[in-house]
């Protein structure tokens, strides 16, 4: 990309008054150079079947073309018009809860032939009036697409065909792999296949979810093929991938295979929303950015993030700017807000944009002006930031689905609270807090891709094929440092539990095995990694742990038996004292670390710090809330961001040579102490790490 993009989503059709000329002037004043339009507009663009009105689109294109503002066109297929549902009620998805009702967006069956036929027509009509325009730089396919629980008869019929192909029409093989003899769930004829919505079989259920994720890939690939017929060579195709939602962007998206979808795009894009004010940490920005960057090992676009958002997200002075540059620090080439103006009606009335409902200049807009002009001035130094990280985390939709079926804390009463994404984030966050940057890998990883990293971590890789586990084994044998957490290597890709020693295929890599596991209750951790060595001998036989200050085992604990491994931590408990909790093992040319229980952030860091040393990965001096992120720019120089996520000044000792702080132009000498203000940042170009 030639320059950084900065702007917002814009909805002329929602405006309560004539605003376009004023808005364009405000964009220009703010240094905004891009808007996204049209992705929410099907019922406006086609108010009745076959009646098209793209005047809202063309007038924005005209204004942007005249003003030199770039435009991303979103295909308008993620919310269906009333007339389509009236004529074809089956376009609404049938889910476990029954058929969806009209009103909410993303309530359709993305495989329905009537939905697809009318979607294709409106996409083509939109592209005919927009793709040739000089201001249009790219296209966004649909919007935060997922499978929306679709499980109607047509979807299930396709799923049966998918299984027949996968198992080569061998029902016995499928029944054996899924364990369907249990509770008389065995299927003895393909025509007898039951409604999958009712299954209690985790293997079959997880395979159906995998199939549903493939529907998303197929749908977006279909849209991409249509767009390719119209787009110019210089125009890109993207999509705004999102994440597991917990009131903000949190973890791996369970309903989309991001890696497969990214293959349909020329540039990956995503939506990242997060807490602000005193709860702004930058963790969600970094996690989401690192994940999306890793999909294509390339730069990406932030297609949506908040400016104001909910009332609790209204940023403190300086935070909007800090957030924008934080996206760039992870490798983003553009930042767009959802959205420009606050909406005056309907569901998202109080999800505020850059402007409030009064359209007047406000503190957020004035700070956006600062960001926009800094992006413009610094673009040659900051665009196309490339990273070469030495650590990676392997994430898996298959493991995520499996652990939704078989919860980490599941009891006879419920499935528990801790999920796959909790384990992933507990690993990622402690690395982030200590400024260890990482990439993400996926189950289709190749041996060559693994070999690019000195350390690979597999948090809760519960469901994994023998092939994938074999690649991880070979990686460690060849000299890599492999770190696994509890719940790794327990079941195959069909969620069938391996029937040999756990962790399957990796017992000699980690030098441990286990037969039993339980939930920790007042179980301390002791061992040489603890900073207070005397504590490791106290409370060893106390069932309750009373009188001890030991860190505690949390969430889940495997009773590890060390065969060859060095025990780094064991359990301080009268009945679990003979079992290991965390181990380290030499294997071939490499190392295997196994974390057999949940533990607090300090203990996690002790273990990971040891592994990082074995991997010969440098551990920076800076720690959260001062975050350091690095890369190489188009000029071949190293760029280092120092991001202060706190309301107090933070200092660091500069240890590079020939450094220039690009925002101020100030020269930095090696050994010089530099101060970063509250919710502020500095960016150094030309750092040579010692």
C-alpha positions as CSV (number, residue, x, y, z in Angstrom):
1,X,0.0,0.0,0.0
2,X,1.3,3.5,-0.9
3,X,0.0,5.3,2.2
4,X,-1.8,4.8,5.5
5,X,-5.6,4.9,5.3
6,X,-7.7,6.8,7.9
7,X,-11.4,7.3,7.9
8,X,-14.8,6.0,8.9
9,X,-17.9,4.1,7.8
10,X,-20.4,6.5,6.3
11,X,-24.2,6.2,5.9
12,X,-25.7,9.0,3.9
13,X,-29.0,7.1,3.8
14,X,-29.3,7.3,7.6
15,X,-28.9,11.1,7.8
16,X,-31.8,13.1,9.3
17,X,-30.7,16.2,7.3
18,X,-28.5,17.2,4.4
19,X,-24.9,16.7,5.5
20,X,-22.7,15.4,2.7
21,X,-20.9,18.6,1.8
22,X,-20.3,19.5,5.4
23,X,-19.1,16.0,6.2
24,X,-16.6,15.9,3.3
25,X,-15.2,19.2,4.5
26,X,-14.8,17.8,8.0
27,X,-13.1,14.7,6.7
28,X,-10.6,16.8,4.8
29,X,-10.0,19.0,7.9
30,X,-9.3,15.8,9.9
31,X,-6.9,14.4,7.4
32,X,-9.3,11.5,6.7
33,X,-8.7,10.0,3.3
34,X,-11.1,7.0,3.1
35,X,-14.7,6.1,3.8
36,X,-16.6,2.7,3.6
37,X,-20.1,2.8,2.2
38,X,-23.0,0.7,1.0
39,X,-22.6,-2.5,3.1
40,X,-25.9,-1.8,5.0
41,X,-28.0,-0.6,2.2
42,X,-29.9,-3.4,0.4
43,X,-33.4,-2.3,1.3
44,X,-32.4,1.3,0.3
45,X,-30.7,0.3,-3.0
46,X,-33.5,-2.2,-3.9
47,X,-36.7,-0.9,-2.2
48,X,-38.8,-3.4,-4.1
49,X,-37.9,-6.4,-6.2
50,X,-36.1,-5.3,-9.3
51,X,-36.5,-1.6,-8.5
52,X,-33.0,-0.1,-7.9
53,X,-32.0,3.3,-6.5
54,X,-28.3,3.8,-5.9
55,X,-28.5,7.6,-5.6
56,X,-27.2,7.5,-2.0
57,X,-24.1,5.6,-3.3
58,X,-23.5,7.7,-6.4
59,X,-23.8,11.0,-4.6
60,X,-21.2,10.0,-2.1
61,X,-18.9,8.7,-4.8
62,X,-19.3,12.0,-6.7
63,X,-18.4,14.0,-3.6
64,X,-15.5,11.8,-2.7
65,X,-14.1,11.9,-6.2
66,X,-14.2,15.6,-6.3
67,X,-12.6,15.9,-2.8
68,X,-9.9,13.2,-3.4
69,X,-11.3,10.9,-0.7
70,X,-11.0,7.1,-1.4
71,X,-13.9,4.8,-1.0
72,X,-14.3,1.1,0.0
73,X,-17.5,-0.4,-1.3
74,X,-19.2,-3.0,0.9
75,X,-21.5,-5.5,-0.7
76,X,-25.0,-5.0,0.9
77,X,-25.9,-8.6,1.6
78,X,-25.7,-9.0,5.4
79,X,-29.2,-7.6,6.1
80,X,-32.1,-8.7,3.8
81,X,-35.0,-6.5,2.7
82,X,-38.6,-7.1,3.8
83,X,-39.9,-7.9,0.4
84,X,-37.4,-10.7,0.0
85,X,-38.5,-12.4,3.2
86,X,-42.2,-11.9,2.3
87,X,-41.7,-13.6,-1.0
88,X,-39.3,-16.3,0.2
89,X,-39.7,-16.9,3.9
90,X,-37.1,-19.7,3.7
91,X,-34.3,-17.2,3.3
92,X,-34.4,-16.8,7.1
93,X,-32.1,-19.3,8.8
94,X,-33.5,-22.4,10.6
95,X,-31.4,-22.8,13.8
96,X,-31.5,-24.9,17.0
97,X,-34.1,-22.3,18.2
98,X,-36.3,-22.7,15.1
99,X,-36.7,-20.4,12.2
100,X,-35.4,-16.8,12.6
101,X,-37.8,-13.9,12.6
102,X,-37.3,-10.8,10.6
103,X,-35.8,-7.7,12.2
104,X,-32.3,-8.4,13.2
105,X,-29.4,-8.4,10.7
106,X,-27.6,-11.6,9.8
107,X,-30.6,-13.8,10.3
108,X,-30.5,-15.5,6.9
109,X,-29.4,-18.8,5.5
110,X,-26.3,-18.0,3.5
111,X,-26.8,-21.2,1.4
112,X,-30.4,-20.5,0.4
113,X,-30.7,-20.4,-3.4
114,X,-33.2,-17.6,-3.4
115,X,-31.1,-15.5,-1.1
116,X,-28.0,-16.2,-3.2
117,X,-29.8,-15.4,-6.5
118,X,-31.1,-12.0,-5.3
119,X,-27.8,-11.2,-3.5
120,X,-25.9,-11.8,-6.8
121,X,-28.2,-9.4,-8.6
122,X,-27.9,-6.5,-6.2
123,X,-24.1,-7.0,-5.9
124,X,-23.7,-6.9,-9.7
125,X,-25.9,-3.8,-9.9
126,X,-23.9,-2.1,-7.2
127,X,-20.6,-3.0,-8.9
128,X,-21.9,-1.7,-12.3
129,X,-22.3,1.8,-10.9
130,X,-19.3,1.8,-8.6
131,X,-16.4,-0.4,-9.6
132,X,-15.2,1.8,-12.4
133,X,-15.1,5.0,-10.3
134,X,-11.6,6.3,-9.7
135,X,-12.2,6.9,-6.0
136,X,-13.1,3.3,-5.3
137,X,-9.9,1.5,-4.1
138,X,-11.4,-1.7,-2.9
139,X,-14.4,-3.9,-1.9
140,X,-15.5,-5.4,1.4
141,X,-17.3,-8.7,1.0
142,X,-20.5,-8.7,3.2
143,X,-20.0,-7.8,6.8
144,X,-18.6,-9.8,9.8
145,X,-20.0,-12.9,8.1
146,X,-20.7,-16.0,10.1
147,X,-23.0,-19.0,9.6
148,X,-25.6,-17.6,11.9
149,X,-26.5,-21.1,13.3
150,X,-28.1,-22.1,9.9
151,X,-29.1,-25.8,10.1
152,X,-32.1,-26.2,7.9
153,X,-32.9,-29.2,5.8
154,X,-30.9,-28.0,2.9
155,X,-27.8,-27.4,5.1
156,X,-28.2,-30.8,6.7
157,X,-28.6,-32.5,3.3
158,X,-25.3,-30.9,2.2
159,X,-23.7,-32.0,5.5
160,X,-24.6,-35.6,4.8
161,X,-23.0,-35.4,1.3
162,X,-20.0,-33.8,2.9
163,X,-19.7,-36.8,5.3
164,X,-20.2,-39.3,2.5
165,X,-17.4,-37.8,0.6
166,X,-15.1,-37.5,3.7
167,X,-15.7,-41.2,4.7
168,X,-15.9,-42.5,1.1
169,X,-19.5,-43.7,1.7
170,X,-18.3,-45.9,4.5
171,X,-20.9,-45.7,7.3
172,X,-19.0,-48.1,9.5
173,X,-15.9,-45.8,9.4
174,X,-18.0,-42.8,10.3
175,X,-19.8,-44.5,13.1
176,X,-16.5,-45.8,14.5
177,X,-14.8,-42.4,14.2
178,X,-17.6,-40.5,15.9
179,X,-18.4,-43.2,18.5
180,X,-22.1,-43.3,17.4
181,X,-22.8,-46.7,19.0
182,X,-23.1,-44.9,22.3
183,X,-26.8,-44.5,23.3
184,X,-27.9,-46.2,20.1
185,X,-26.9,-43.1,18.0
186,X,-25.5,-45.4,15.3
187,X,-26.6,-44.5,11.8
188,X,-27.0,-47.6,9.6
189,X,-28.3,-45.9,6.4
190,X,-27.5,-42.5,5.0
191,X,-31.2,-41.9,4.4
192,X,-31.8,-42.4,8.1
193,X,-29.5,-39.5,9.1
194,X,-31.2,-37.7,12.0
195,X,-31.6,-33.9,12.5
196,X,-28.1,-32.9,13.6
197,X,-29.6,-30.1,15.8
198,X,-30.5,-32.7,18.4
199,X,-27.2,-34.5,18.6
200,X,-25.6,-35.2,22.0
201,X,-22.5,-36.6,20.3
202,X,-19.6,-34.1,20.6
203,X,-17.7,-35.6,17.6
204,X,-20.7,-35.3,15.2
205,X,-21.6,-31.9,16.7
206,X,-18.1,-30.5,16.3
207,X,-17.9,-31.9,12.7
208,X,-21.1,-30.1,11.9
209,X,-19.7,-26.9,13.2
210,X,-16.6,-27.4,11.1
211,X,-18.9,-27.9,8.1
212,X,-20.9,-24.7,9.0
213,X,-17.6,-22.8,9.1
214,X,-16.9,-24.0,5.6
215,X,-20.2,-22.5,4.4
216,X,-18.8,-19.1,5.4
217,X,-15.7,-19.7,3.3
218,X,-17.7,-20.8,0.4
219,X,-20.1,-17.9,0.6
220,X,-17.3,-15.3,0.7
221,X,-15.4,-17.1,-2.1
222,X,-18.6,-16.9,-4.2
223,X,-18.8,-13.1,-3.5
224,X,-15.1,-12.6,-4.3
225,X,-15.5,-14.3,-7.7
226,X,-18.3,-11.9,-8.6
227,X,-16.3,-8.9,-7.5
228,X,-13.3,-10.1,-9.6
229,X,-15.4,-9.8,-12.7
230,X,-15.7,-6.0,-12.1
231,X,-12.7,-4.9,-10.2
232,X,-9.6,-3.2,-11.6
233,X,-6.1,-4.7,-11.0
234,X,-5.4,-1.9,-8.6
235,X,-8.5,-2.5,-6.4
236,X,-8.4,-4.9,-3.4
237,X,-10.8,-7.4,-1.9
238,X,-11.1,-7.5,1.8
239,X,-13.5,-8.6,4.6
240,X,-14.0,-7.4,8.1
241,X,-13.3,-10.5,10.2
242,X,-14.3,-10.3,13.8
243,X,-13.6,-12.2,17.0
244,X,-15.3,-14.0,19.8
245,X,-17.4,-11.3,21.4
246,X,-17.6,-10.7,25.2
247,X,-18.9,-7.2,25.0
248,X,-15.7,-6.4,23.2
249,X,-13.3,-8.3,20.8
250,X,-11.8,-11.2,22.8
251,X,-10.7,-14.4,21.2
252,X,-10.6,-16.8,18.2
253,X,-13.9,-16.5,16.3
254,X,-15.8,-19.9,16.7
255,X,-18.0,-19.5,13.6
256,X,-15.4,-18.7,11.0
257,X,-12.2,-20.3,9.8
258,X,-10.2,-17.1,9.5
259,X,-7.3,-18.8,7.7
260,X,-9.5,-20.3,4.9
261,X,-11.5,-17.0,4.5
262,X,-8.2,-15.0,4.2
263,X,-7.3,-17.1,1.1
264,X,-10.3,-15.4,-0.7
265,X,-9.0,-11.9,0.1
266,X,-6.2,-9.8,-1.4
267,X,-5.8,-8.0,1.9
268,X,-7.1,-9.2,5.3
269,X,-9.3,-6.9,7.3
270,X,-10.9,-7.0,10.8
271,X,-13.1,-5.2,13.3
272,X,-11.5,-4.6,16.8
273,X,-13.5,-3.2,19.7
274,X,-12.2,-2.8,23.2
275,X,-12.5,-1.2,26.5
276,X,-11.1,2.3,27.1
277,X,-10.7,4.8,29.9
278,X,-8.9,3.1,32.9
279,X,-9.5,-0.3,31.3
280,X,-7.6,0.5,28.1
281,X,-4.7,-2.0,27.9
282,X,-4.0,-2.5,24.2
283,X,-4.3,-6.2,24.6
284,X,-7.3,-6.6,22.3
285,X,-5.7,-4.3,19.7
286,X,-2.5,-6.4,19.7
287,X,-4.2,-9.8,19.9
288,X,-6.6,-9.1,17.1
289,X,-3.9,-7.4,15.0
290,X,-1.4,-10.2,15.5
291,X,-4.0,-12.8,14.6
292,X,-5.2,-11.1,11.4
293,X,-1.6,-10.2,10.3
294,X,-0.7,-13.8,10.6
295,X,-3.4,-15.0,8.2
296,X,-1.5,-13.9,5.2
297,X,1.8,-12.9,6.9
298,X,1.2,-9.4,5.7
299,X,-0.3,-6.0,6.5
300,X,-4.1,-5.7,7.1
301,X,-6.8,-3.1,7.5
302,X,-8.8,-2.1,10.6
303,X,-12.2,-1.7,8.9
304,X,-14.0,-1.0,12.1
305,X,-13.0,0.2,15.6
306,X,-14.7,2.6,18.0
307,X,-14.3,6.3,18.2
308,X,-16.7,6.9,21.1
309,X,-18.8,3.7,21.0
310,X,-20.8,3.0,24.1
311,X,-20.8,5.6,26.8
312,X,-18.4,3.5,28.8
313,X,-15.9,3.6,25.9
314,X,-15.8,7.4,25.5
315,X,-12.0,7.8,25.4
316,X,-9.8,9.9,27.7
317,X,-7.8,12.7,26.0
318,X,-5.0,11.1,24.1
319,X,-6.5,7.6,24.0
320,X,-8.0,7.8,20.5
321,X,-4.5,8.7,19.2
322,X,-2.8,6.0,21.2
323,X,-5.3,3.4,19.9
324,X,-4.9,4.5,16.3
325,X,-1.1,4.2,16.4
326,X,-1.4,0.9,18.4
327,X,-3.1,-0.6,15.3
328,X,-0.2,0.5,13.1
329,X,2.3,-1.0,15.6
330,X,0.8,-4.4,15.0
331,X,1.0,-4.0,11.2
332,X,-2.2,-2.3,10.2
333,X,-2.1,-0.1,7.1
334,X,-5.3,1.7,7.9
335,X,-7.8,2.6,10.6
336,X,-11.5,3.2,10.1
337,X,-14.0,4.1,12.7
338,X,-17.5,2.6,13.1
339,X,-18.8,5.1,12.4
340,X,-18.6,8.7,11.3
341,X,-21.9,10.0,12.8
342,X,-24.1,8.8,15.6
343,X,-27.3,7.2,14.4
344,X,-30.6,8.9,15.4
345,X,-32.9,5.8,15.3
346,X,-33.0,2.0,15.9
347,X,-30.7,-0.6,17.4
348,X,-27.4,1.1,17.5
349,X,-28.5,4.6,18.4
350,X,-26.1,4.8,21.4
351,X,-23.1,3.2,19.7
352,X,-21.7,6.6,19.0
353,X,-19.4,7.6,16.1
354,X,-16.7,10.2,15.7
355,X,-19.4,12.9,15.8
356,X,-22.2,12.8,18.4
357,X,-25.9,13.2,17.5
358,X,-25.5,17.0,17.2
359,X,-22.9,16.7,14.4
360,X,-20.8,19.4,16.1
361,X,-17.0,19.3,16.4
362,X,-16.2,17.6,19.7
363,X,-13.1,16.4,21.6
364,X,-13.0,13.1,19.8
365,X,-13.2,14.8,16.4
366,X,-10.5,17.2,17.4
367,X,-8.2,14.4,18.4
368,X,-9.0,12.6,15.2
369,X,-7.7,15.7,13.3
370,X,-4.4,15.2,15.1
371,X,-4.3,11.6,14.2
372,X,-5.2,12.1,10.6
373,X,-2.5,14.7,10.0
374,X,0.1,12.7,11.8
375,X,-0.8,9.6,9.7
376,X,-0.4,11.8,6.6
377,X,2.9,13.2,7.6
378,X,4.4,10.0,8.9
379,X,3.0,7.6,6.3
380,X,6.3,7.1,4.4
381,X,7.9,5.9,7.7
382,X,5.0,3.8,9.1
383,X,3.1,2.2,6.2
384,X,3.8,-1.5,5.4
385,X,5.5,-2.3,8.7
386,X,6.8,-5.8,8.5
387,X,7.6,-8.1,11.4
388,X,9.8,-11.1,11.9
389,X,8.8,-12.6,15.2
390,X,10.6,-15.5,16.8
391,X,7.6,-16.9,18.9
392,X,4.2,-18.2,17.7
393,X,1.0,-19.4,19.2
394,X,-0.9,-22.2,17.4
395,X,-4.7,-21.7,17.6
396,X,-7.4,-24.1,16.4
397,X,-11.1,-23.8,15.6
398,X,-11.3,-27.6,16.0
399,X,-9.9,-27.4,19.6
400,X,-12.2,-24.5,20.3
401,X,-15.3,-26.4,19.2
402,X,-14.3,-29.6,21.0
403,X,-13.8,-27.7,24.3
404,X,-17.2,-26.1,23.9
405,X,-18.7,-29.6,23.8
406,X,-16.4,-30.9,26.6
407,X,-15.8,-27.9,28.8
408,X,-12.5,-27.6,30.7
409,X,-14.4,-27.2,34.0
410,X,-17.3,-29.4,33.0
411,X,-19.1,-31.3,35.8
412,X,-22.2,-33.4,35.9
413,X,-24.1,-30.2,36.5
414,X,-22.8,-27.8,33.8
415,X,-20.1,-27.2,31.3
416,X,-18.1,-24.7,33.4
417,X,-17.0,-21.2,32.6
418,X,-13.4,-21.5,31.3
419,X,-13.2,-21.8,27.6
420,X,-10.6,-22.4,25.0
421,X,-10.2,-18.7,24.3
422,X,-9.5,-18.1,28.0
423,X,-6.5,-20.4,27.9
424,X,-5.3,-18.8,24.7
425,X,-5.6,-15.3,26.1
426,X,-3.9,-16.2,29.4
427,X,-0.8,-17.2,27.4
428,X,-1.0,-14.4,24.9
429,X,-1.6,-11.7,27.5
430,X,1.4,-12.6,29.7
431,X,3.6,-12.5,26.6
432,X,2.1,-9.1,25.6
433,X,2.6,-7.7,29.1
434,X,6.4,-8.5,28.8
435,X,6.7,-7.3,25.3
436,X,7.3,-10.6,23.6
437,X,5.7,-10.2,20.2
438,X,4.3,-13.3,18.5
439,X,2.6,-14.6,15.4
440,X,-0.2,-17.1,15.2
441,X,-0.2,-20.5,13.4
442,X,-3.0,-22.7,12.4
443,X,-3.6,-26.5,12.2
444,X,-2.6,-26.5,8.5
445,X,0.9,-25.3,9.4
446,X,3.7,-26.8,7.4
447,X,7.1,-28.0,8.8
448,X,8.7,-25.1,7.0
449,X,6.4,-22.5,8.7
450,X,7.1,-24.1,12.1
451,X,10.8,-23.9,11.5
452,X,10.7,-20.1,11.2
453,X,10.1,-19.8,15.0
454,X,12.3,-20.5,17.9
455,X,9.4,-21.1,20.2
456,X,5.9,-22.4,19.5
457,X,3.1,-22.6,22.1
458,X,0.0,-24.8,21.9
459,X,-2.6,-23.6,24.4
460,X,-5.3,-26.3,25.1
461,X,-4.7,-28.0,21.7
462,X,-7.3,-30.5,22.8
463,X,-8.4,-31.9,19.4
464,X,-5.6,-32.4,16.9
465,X,-4.8,-34.8,14.2
466,X,-1.9,-37.3,14.5
467,X,-0.3,-35.5,11.5
468,X,-0.3,-32.1,13.3
469,X,1.0,-33.6,16.5
470,X,3.7,-35.3,14.5
471,X,4.8,-32.0,13.0
472,X,5.1,-30.5,16.4
473,X,7.1,-33.5,17.5
474,X,9.4,-33.0,14.5
475,X,9.7,-29.3,15.3
476,X,11.0,-30.0,18.8
477,X,13.3,-32.7,17.6
478,X,14.9,-30.4,15.1
479,X,15.7,-27.8,17.7
480,X,12.5,-25.8,18.5
481,X,11.2,-25.0,21.9
482,X,7.7,-26.4,22.1
483,X,5.5,-25.2,25.0
484,X,2.1,-26.9,25.6
485,X,-0.6,-26.3,28.2
486,X,-3.0,-28.8,29.8
487,X,-5.6,-30.2,27.5
488,X,-3.2,-30.6,24.6
489,X,-3.1,-33.7,22.5
490,X,-6.0,-35.5,24.1
491,X,-8.4,-36.2,21.2
492,X,-8.1,-36.5,17.4
493,X,-9.5,-34.1,14.8
494,X,-12.9,-35.9,15.2
495,X,-12.9,-35.3,19.0
496,X,-12.3,-39.1,19.5
497,X,-10.1,-39.4,22.6
498,X,-6.7,-41.1,21.9
499,X,-6.5,-44.4,23.7
500,X,-2.8,-44.4,24.6
501,X,-0.8,-42.4,27.1
502,X,-1.5,-38.7,27.2
503,X,-0.5,-36.3,25.7
504,X,-0.8,-38.4,22.6
505,X,2.3,-38.8,20.5
506,X,4.2,-36.2,22.6
507,X,5.0,-38.1,25.9
508,X,8.7,-38.4,25.0
509,X,8.8,-34.8,23.8
510,X,7.7,-33.5,27.2
511,X,9.1,-36.4,29.2
512,X,5.8,-36.9,31.0
513,X,2.5,-38.8,30.9
514,X,-0.6,-38.7,33.0
515,X,-3.6,-40.9,33.7
516,X,-5.7,-38.7,35.9
517,X,-6.8,-35.1,36.2
518,X,-9.0,-33.0,38.5
519,X,-9.9,-29.5,39.6
520,X,-7.5,-27.9,42.0
521,X,-8.9,-26.9,45.4
522,X,-6.4,-25.1,47.6
523,X,-3.5,-26.7,45.8
524,X,-0.2,-24.8,46.0
525,X,2.6,-24.8,43.5
526,X,6.2,-25.2,44.6
527,X,9.6,-25.6,42.9
528,X,12.7,-24.0,41.8
529,X,11.0,-21.4,39.6
530,X,9.6,-19.6,42.6
531,X,11.5,-16.6,43.6
532,X,11.2,-17.3,47.3
533,X,12.9,-20.7,47.5
534,X,12.0,-21.3,51.2
535,X,8.3,-21.3,50.3
536,X,8.8,-24.4,48.2
537,X,9.2,-26.5,51.4
538,X,6.3,-25.1,53.3
539,X,2.8,-26.4,53.4
540,X,3.7,-29.5,51.4
541,X,1.3,-31.8,53.3
542,X,-1.4,-29.3,54.0
543,X,-4.7,-30.3,52.3
544,X,-6.1,-26.9,52.7
545,X,-2.9,-24.9,52.1
546,X,-3.4,-22.9,55.3
547,X,-0.4,-20.9,56.4
548,X,1.3,-20.9,53.0
549,X,1.9,-18.1,50.5
550,X,2.4,-20.4,47.6
551,X,0.9,-19.5,44.2
552,X,-2.1,-21.7,43.5
553,X,-3.0,-24.2,40.8
554,X,-6.1,-22.9,39.0
555,X,-8.9,-24.1,36.8
556,X,-7.7,-27.6,35.9
557,X,-4.8,-29.8,36.9
558,X,-3.3,-32.9,35.3
559,X,-1.4,-35.3,37.6
560,X,1.8,-35.5,35.6
561,X,4.2,-38.3,36.1
562,X,7.7,-37.3,35.1
563,X,9.5,-40.0,33.1
564,X,12.5,-38.1,31.9
565,X,11.5,-34.5,32.5
566,X,12.9,-32.0,35.0
567,X,10.1,-31.0,37.3
568,X,10.0,-27.2,37.5
569,X,6.9,-27.0,39.7
570,X,4.9,-29.7,41.6
571,X,1.8,-29.7,43.7
572,X,2.0,-28.6,47.4
573,X,-0.8,-30.8,48.7
574,X,-1.0,-33.8,50.9
575,X,-2.5,-36.1,48.3
576,X,-1.1,-34.6,45.0
577,X,2.5,-34.0,46.2
578,X,4.0,-36.8,44.1
579,X,2.8,-35.4,40.8
580,X,4.4,-32.7,38.6
581,X,2.7,-29.5,37.6
582,X,5.2,-28.0,35.1
583,X,8.1,-29.7,33.4
584,X,11.0,-29.2,31.1
585,X,12.5,-31.8,28.9
586,X,15.4,-32.1,26.4
587,X,14.1,-33.8,23.2
588,X,16.4,-34.3,20.2
589,X,17.9,-30.9,19.5
590,X,15.1,-29.0,21.1
591,X,13.0,-28.7,24.3
592,X,9.5,-29.5,25.5
593,X,7.8,-27.6,28.2
594,X,4.5,-28.8,29.6
595,X,2.2,-26.7,31.8
596,X,-0.1,-29.2,33.4
597,X,-2.4,-26.8,35.3
598,X,-3.8,-23.3,35.3
599,X,-1.7,-20.7,37.2
600,X,-1.5,-17.0,37.9
601,X,0.1,-14.6,35.5
602,X,3.4,-14.3,37.6
603,X,3.8,-18.1,37.6
604,X,3.0,-18.3,33.9
605,X,5.6,-15.7,33.2
606,X,8.2,-17.7,35.2
607,X,7.6,-20.7,33.0
608,X,7.5,-18.8,29.7
609,X,10.6,-16.8,30.7
610,X,12.5,-20.0,31.2
611,X,11.3,-21.3,27.8
612,X,12.3,-18.0,26.1
613,X,15.8,-18.3,27.5
614,X,16.1,-21.8,26.1
615,X,14.8,-20.5,22.7
616,X,17.4,-17.6,22.9
617,X,14.6,-15.0,22.5
618,X,15.5,-11.6,23.9
619,X,13.4,-10.5,26.8
620,X,12.9,-6.7,26.8
621,X,13.3,-4.6,29.9
622,X,10.1,-2.7,29.4
623,X,6.9,-4.2,30.8
624,X,3.2,-3.3,30.7
625,X,1.9,-0.6,30.8
626,X,4.8,0.5,28.6
627,X,4.4,-1.6,25.5
628,X,7.1,-1.9,22.8
629,X,6.3,-3.2,19.3
630,X,8.8,-3.3,16.5
631,X,9.1,-3.9,12.7
632,X,10.9,-2.8,9.6
633,X,9.5,-0.1,7.3
634,X,9.6,0.4,3.6
635,X,12.9,2.4,4.0
636,X,14.5,-0.7,5.5
637,X,14.8,0.9,8.9
638,X,13.6,-0.5,12.2
639,X,10.6,1.2,13.7
640,X,10.0,0.8,17.4
641,X,6.7,2.0,19.0
642,X,6.6,2.8,22.8
643,X,3.0,2.9,23.8
644,X,2.1,4.0,27.3
645,X,-1.2,2.4,28.5
646,X,-1.4,4.3,31.8
647,X,-2.4,7.7,33.2
648,X,1.1,8.3,34.5
649,X,4.4,9.1,32.7
650,X,6.6,6.1,31.9
651,X,10.3,6.1,31.1
652,X,12.6,3.8,29.2
653,X,16.3,3.7,28.5
654,X,17.0,3.9,24.8
655,X,19.5,1.2,23.8
656,X,19.7,1.7,20.1
657,X,21.9,3.8,17.9
658,X,21.2,6.6,15.3
659,X,17.6,6.8,16.5
660,X,15.1,9.5,15.6
661,X,11.7,10.0,17.3
662,X,9.7,10.5,14.2
663,X,6.8,12.5,15.7
664,X,9.0,15.2,17.2
665,X,12.1,14.7,15.1
666,X,14.2,14.5,18.3
667,X,17.4,12.5,18.1
668,X,17.9,9.8,20.7
669,X,21.3,8.6,21.8
670,X,22.1,5.2,23.3
671,X,21.7,5.1,27.0
672,X,19.5,8.1,27.0
673,X,16.3,8.0,29.2
674,X,13.2,9.0,27.4
675,X,9.8,9.8,29.0
676,X,6.4,8.9,27.5
677,X,3.5,10.9,28.7
678,X,0.2,9.5,30.1
679,X,-1.8,7.7,27.3
680,X,0.9,8.8,24.9
681,X,3.5,7.2,22.6
682,X,6.8,7.7,20.8
683,X,8.0,6.1,17.7
684,X,11.7,5.6,17.0
685,X,13.2,5.0,13.6
686,X,16.5,3.4,13.0
687,X,17.0,1.5,16.2
688,X,19.8,-1.1,16.2
689,X,19.1,-3.5,19.1
690,X,22.2,-4.5,21.1
